């Protein structure tokens, strides 16, 4: 399958990243939609 990226989410405003959330191995928390909506 090749090299894969870590799971992450980011919030950008006007092309500038304002929040970057990187998951710990095997987790699905900070990349969840609910978590991102709470950051808005």
N, C-alpha and C positions, 0 to 999 in steps of 0.2 A: 504494500500500500504506500510505501514511501514515508517521508517525514511529514508529520502533521503539526499544526499550530496548536497552542493551548486554547482552551475555551475562554472567551473574554467578551466583554461588552464595552462600548464607549459612547459617550455623549459629546457631540460636537456642536459648537455655536459659531456660525459664520466661518466654517472650515477650520476652526481651532478646537482641539480636543480639550474639553473642560473636565471630564471625568473618564478615568480608565480603570476598569475593574477586571482583574485577572483571577480566574478560578484556581483554587488549590487542586491538586490531582484528585480526580474522581468525584469532585463536587459539582453541584448544579444549583448555585445560590445566587451569586452576583451577576450571572448572565441571564437570569430569569426575567421575564417581562415585568412581573410585579415589582421586582427590585429596581429596575430601570424607571418604571413609572413613578416610584416613590422619590427618585432623584430629580424629577422635573420640577 
